[in-house]
Amino acid sequence: MSQAEIIESGFSSINIGSWMWAFDITKDNTAGLPTFWGQIDYFTYSYCSAGDYKMIDKNLYNEIPASDTRKQWFHPSVLISWYKFYDSGRKAMGDRTWTNDIVYMRVEEMYLINAEANTRANHLTEARASLKALLDQRDEETASKVNDMNADQLLENIYYNWRVEMWAEGRGLLTLKRFHKSMVRGENNYALTGETISFEDSRLIFEIPEREITNNPNLQK
């Protein structure tokens, strides 16, 4: 997606060129209010539009430089999604048919995977090329510095881009674990405000259902 598309597209149509895997939502198959769009979009008749906001963590928002176009994705004071995942009607509670499409995978993720894998394999030339290709359409100021980054700097920048580029697309948990990071919950979080969450925190491990433990005699504890 070009610099213009990431602001103008609304991430709402299966016809967006960089979408690799998505679901075409229609009036016939929509699940209505209890959906992704019902949770995330202020311009959809939704929980978000009624005040149950899903916001970017304030600490992460503050990390985004002014030169990064993606900062415009978020409302500058409320920090809700404003230009990422929005109904094109741009009217509060305007979409009451819930027909915006759902993205599961897009090309930008492939650039981040390539950049990360090549950095970890010490193929820094290839890593820089992938990261720069993404940032050329996001943050030209940072893109101009990529060729001077060493391996550690590349990994830090790639981690940042995983968190910002893929915000609300379901990549946060495994990214945190893969990079062995801790996260301090920003002041705009409803729960656990200011708490540091480690990638090793037991709350981030899915538990085996009790019924499976009870009914499966072959399960090794």
C-alpha positions as CSV (number, residue, x, y, z in Angstrom):
1,M,0.0,0.0,0.0
2,S,1.3,3.4,-0.9
3,Q,1.6,6.3,1.5
4,A,-1.7,7.7,0.1
5,E,-3.5,4.3,0.3
6,I,-2.7,3.7,4.0
7,I,-4.6,6.9,4.8
8,E,-7.3,6.9,2.2
9,S,-8.3,3.2,1.9
10,G,-9.8,2.8,5.3
11,F,-8.5,-0.8,5.3
12,S,-12.1,-1.7,4.4
13,S,-12.1,-3.4,1.0
14,I,-11.1,-6.8,-0.3
15,N,-10.0,-5.0,-3.5
16,I,-7.0,-3.3,-1.8
17,G,-4.0,-4.3,-3.9
18,S,-1.7,-5.5,-1.0
19,W,-4.3,-7.7,0.6
20,M,-3.3,-11.4,0.2
21,W,-6.0,-13.1,2.3
22,A,-9.2,-11.4,3.3
23,F,-12.9,-12.0,3.8
24,D,-15.5,-10.3,1.7
25,I,-18.3,-9.1,4.0
26,T,-21.8,-8.7,2.5
27,K,-25.2,-8.0,3.8
28,D,-25.9,-11.7,3.7
29,N,-22.9,-12.9,5.7
30,T,-22.2,-10.1,8.1
31,A,-22.4,-10.9,11.8
32,G,-23.4,-7.3,12.5
33,L,-22.4,-5.6,15.7
34,P,-20.4,-8.3,17.4
35,T,-17.6,-8.2,14.8
36,F,-14.1,-6.7,14.4
37,W,-15.7,-3.5,12.9
38,G,-18.2,-3.4,15.6
39,Q,-15.3,-3.2,18.1
40,I,-12.8,-1.0,16.3
41,D,-14.4,1.7,14.1
42,Y,-15.9,5.0,15.3
43,F,-17.6,5.5,12.0
44,T,-19.4,2.2,12.2
45,Y,-22.5,1.8,14.5
46,S,-20.4,0.1,17.1
47,Y,-19.1,-0.2,20.6
48,C,-16.3,2.1,19.7
49,S,-18.7,4.9,18.5
50,A,-20.6,4.5,21.8
51,G,-17.5,5.2,23.8
52,D,-16.0,1.7,24.3
53,Y,-12.8,2.7,22.6
54,K,-10.1,0.4,21.4
55,M,-7.0,2.7,21.5
56,I,-3.4,2.4,20.6
57,D,-1.3,2.3,23.7
58,K,-0.2,5.8,24.5
59,N,3.4,4.8,25.0
60,L,3.5,3.3,21.5
61,Y,1.8,6.3,20.0
62,N,4.4,8.6,21.6
63,E,7.1,6.5,19.9
64,I,5.8,7.3,16.4
65,P,7.7,10.2,15.0
66,A,5.9,13.1,13.3
67,S,7.6,12.0,10.0
68,D,5.8,8.7,10.1
69,T,2.5,8.9,8.1
70,R,1.0,6.1,10.2
71,K,0.7,8.5,13.1
72,Q,-2.3,9.9,11.3
73,W,-4.0,6.5,11.7
74,F,-4.9,7.5,15.3
75,H,-6.9,10.4,16.7
76,P,-4.3,12.7,18.3
77,S,-6.1,13.1,21.6
78,V,-8.4,10.1,21.9
79,L,-5.9,7.7,20.3
80,I,-8.7,5.6,18.6
81,S,-8.3,4.3,15.1
82,W,-9.1,7.3,12.8
83,Y,-7.6,6.5,9.4
84,K,-6.9,2.8,9.8
85,F,-10.0,0.6,9.7
86,Y,-12.7,3.2,9.2
87,D,-15.9,3.4,7.1
88,S,-15.5,5.5,4.1
89,G,-18.7,7.4,4.9
90,R,-16.8,9.2,7.7
91,K,-19.9,9.8,9.7
92,A,-20.2,8.9,13.3
93,M,-22.2,5.7,13.6
94,G,-22.8,6.0,9.8
95,D,-22.3,2.4,8.8
96,R,-25.1,0.3,10.1
97,T,-24.9,-2.6,7.7
98,W,-21.4,-3.8,8.8
99,T,-20.2,-4.7,5.3
100,N,-16.6,-3.6,5.5
101,D,-14.2,-6.4,4.7
102,I,-11.8,-8.2,7.0
103,V,-8.0,-8.5,6.2
104,Y,-6.1,-11.5,7.5
105,M,-2.8,-11.1,5.7
106,R,-1.2,-8.5,3.5
107,V,2.0,-8.0,1.6
108,E,3.5,-5.5,4.1
109,E,3.8,-8.4,6.6
110,M,6.0,-10.3,4.1
111,Y,8.4,-7.3,4.0
112,L,8.7,-7.4,7.8
113,I,9.2,-11.2,7.9
114,N,11.9,-10.9,5.2
115,A,13.6,-8.0,7.0
116,E,13.5,-9.8,10.4
117,A,14.7,-13.2,9.1
118,N,17.5,-11.7,7.1
119,T,18.7,-9.6,10.1
120,R,18.7,-12.6,12.3
121,A,20.7,-14.5,9.7
122,N,23.1,-11.6,9.4
123,H,22.1,-10.9,5.8
124,L,22.0,-7.2,6.5
125,T,22.0,-5.9,3.0
126,E,18.8,-7.9,2.2
127,A,17.2,-6.9,5.5
128,R,17.9,-3.2,4.9
129,A,16.4,-3.5,1.4
130,S,13.1,-5.0,2.7
131,L,12.8,-2.6,5.6
132,K,13.6,0.4,3.4
133,A,11.0,-0.6,0.8
134,L,8.3,-0.5,3.5
135,L,9.5,2.7,5.1
136,D,9.8,4.5,1.7
137,Q,6.0,4.5,1.8
138,R,5.6,5.3,5.5
139,D,8.5,7.4,6.9
140,E,11.0,8.7,4.4
141,E,13.1,10.3,7.1
142,T,13.7,7.0,8.8
143,A,14.0,5.2,5.5
144,S,17.0,7.4,4.7
145,K,18.8,6.1,7.8
146,V,18.2,2.4,7.2
147,N,21.4,1.7,5.2
148,D,23.5,2.9,8.2
149,M,21.8,0.7,10.8
150,N,23.7,-2.2,12.3
151,A,22.0,-5.5,13.2
152,D,20.8,-4.4,16.6
153,Q,19.4,-1.2,15.3
154,L,17.7,-3.0,12.5
155,L,16.0,-5.4,14.9
156,E,14.8,-2.6,17.1
157,N,13.3,-0.7,14.1
158,I,11.7,-3.9,12.8
159,Y,10.2,-4.6,16.2
160,Y,8.8,-1.0,16.2
161,N,7.4,-1.5,12.7
162,W,5.7,-4.8,13.6
163,R,3.9,-3.0,16.4
164,V,2.8,0.0,14.4
165,E,2.3,-1.4,10.9
166,M,0.3,-4.4,12.1
167,W,-1.6,-2.6,14.9
168,A,-5.0,-4.3,15.5
169,E,-4.1,-7.1,13.0
170,G,-3.4,-9.8,15.6
171,R,0.4,-9.9,15.5
172,G,1.3,-8.3,18.9
173,L,1.5,-11.3,21.2
174,L,3.8,-13.4,19.1
175,T,5.9,-10.4,18.2
176,L,6.4,-9.6,21.9
177,K,7.5,-13.2,22.5
178,R,9.7,-13.5,19.5
179,F,11.7,-10.4,20.3
180,H,11.8,-11.2,24.0
181,K,10.4,-7.8,25.0
182,S,8.6,-6.4,27.9
183,M,5.8,-3.8,27.5
184,V,4.8,-1.1,30.0
185,R,1.0,-0.5,29.8
186,G,0.3,3.1,28.9
187,E,-1.8,5.5,31.0
188,N,-4.7,5.2,28.6
189,N,-5.3,1.5,29.3
190,Y,-8.4,0.7,31.4
191,A,-6.7,-2.2,33.2
192,L,-3.1,-2.8,34.5
193,T,-2.2,0.8,33.8
194,G,1.6,1.3,34.2
195,E,2.3,-2.4,34.7
196,T,5.2,-4.0,33.0
197,I,4.2,-7.2,31.1
198,S,7.1,-9.5,30.2
199,F,7.1,-11.9,27.3
200,E,7.5,-14.6,29.9
201,D,4.5,-13.6,31.9
202,S,2.3,-16.6,32.6
203,R,-0.8,-14.6,31.7
204,L,0.4,-14.7,28.1
205,I,0.4,-18.5,27.9
206,F,-2.8,-20.2,26.7
207,E,-4.0,-22.7,29.3
208,I,-5.2,-26.2,28.4
209,P,-9.0,-26.3,29.0
210,E,-10.0,-28.2,32.2
211,R,-12.2,-30.6,30.2
212,E,-9.2,-31.6,28.1
213,I,-7.2,-32.3,31.2
214,T,-10.0,-34.3,32.7
215,N,-10.9,-36.3,29.6
216,N,-7.5,-37.0,28.1
217,P,-5.6,-39.6,30.1
218,N,-2.6,-39.4,27.8
219,L,-2.0,-35.7,28.5
220,Q,1.4,-35.2,30.1
221,K,1.5,-32.6,32.8
